[in-house]
Amino acid sequence: MIIGNTLKVTLMAITIAIASGKGGTGKTTIAANLAVALAKFGKKVAVLDADIAMANLELIMGLEGKPITLNDVLAGKADIRDAIYEGPEGVLVIPAGISLEKFRRAKPEKLEEVLKAIHDLVEILIIDCPAGIGKETLIAISSADGLIVVVNPEISSISDALKIIAITKRLGTEILGAIVNRVSNESTELGVKAIETILEVPVIGVVPEDPHVRKAAAFGTPLVIMYPDSPAAQAIMEIAAKLIGVKYEAKVKKKKESFISRFIKGLFRGR
């Protein structure tokens, strides 16, 4: 059940689709780390890679090269239970394969059936949707209880997200809100209020541009585990806490004062 922007975990698993209007927004990074963050708060979580053509989730979760994947299940060659792997913080991970042959055999229309089979195992199921508006994305959104759209603070990303939001409304799936990712506070970036006005949905979190994201991905470890105190990890923990109605105080690192700033303060103290 979803009340406002908060998830109320019931006997049935709550399914959240994480989508974006275009590639490159950092959607998979958000999906993976949000799943781990929710697990850190004590929730039983699964995350499924619905991008059967361009799978990336397994890399971020450190589960590269697993023999049985979602593609095998969608092709009718394996049972969903054989494609579930335990990841960081006990998160159950259902990766999609990178085999072109398996991709060709996969039948996306079986995805809804697969999602239902996972419901009994967890409290929260996160679906990492393919970017854009393809068959898999539409099935995932229509099967979900709520949608979170990931955007970057630029007009092209916001424009593409509008299409996802419009389709979600048509499908009758609740929109939890938007996560603005890779924010660097440049003058050309759109602010939160402007994004909310354009999208007509609340911004439920802002994740800053952070070099730790790439470092963690290179090691195949979720950011919230490898660099838990990094700005982006803290932002994701805050979003997870907000979703389940838990209080969480982000650890904010104080910026080091520059030499010039300290020098000027010293001059004034000496007067």
Phi, psi and omega in degrees: 000142179239122177245114186064237177252015184249136179273132174249105186290126180245192179295331178269145178293146175264131182252127179242123175269129176254116186228166175211152182284341182213165178283161175088006180278345185090023182302313182294322176300317179295313182301312182297312184287329176294320177299314180293320179299317178297323177294324178297333177272010174092010180270147174275116190232144170234149175229130185241133177270103180273001179273080187287350179263324184229062185293133178225343186303320183300329181292316181291327183270003178070032183235039183293140172078026179291140187292325181242129184229180178303324180300322177295321180294315181291340177271357180078018183261353182206160176273148182302327181297334179278350182254010180257128181235145178278126181250196180305142179060021179078009178294132176277127185244129175246095182280157171259147184280167177251005179285126180295322181296316180292325178298318181296328183277341184294141179246100184304331182297345178276356185299318181301319178297320180295316181300320179297325181291335181276338186306324183287346186268338189221174174266323183228129176245121177259129176251121174272101184282155171295152177293148178086195185241080177252181183301314182297320180296316181297318179294316181298314181295317181292335180271348185273159174277330182208158180240138167241125179258131180260127181229160168257157184281052180224151190298324181294321179293318180295318180299316179293326180294330178303323180293318178298316182296317180299317180292321179299317178298320180294325181282346178084014178272138181291142178258113180288326179147190181245146170249124178268114186251153176063047180274125180242006177059035174281156184296337182276350183281148175282141178276170182301314182298319179295319180295317179296323180294317182289313184280337184061033173223155180287147171273116184265357178182151178235122182249120183285157170299132188210121180297340180293336181298312180292322180298315180296318180298322180297331179266000181065035180231133178303141182305317185292349175260314184285319180230067186298334181266001180292154182304317181293319179297317179297322179296319180291322176298320178298318179297315179300316180298319180296320182296325182255007176071036180251143177282137179210127178258116180292142176276113182256120178282132177285138179287140178290136178288142177287161179300319182296318180298315179295322181296314181294318178299321179297322179298317182290326179292331182284349183275000000 
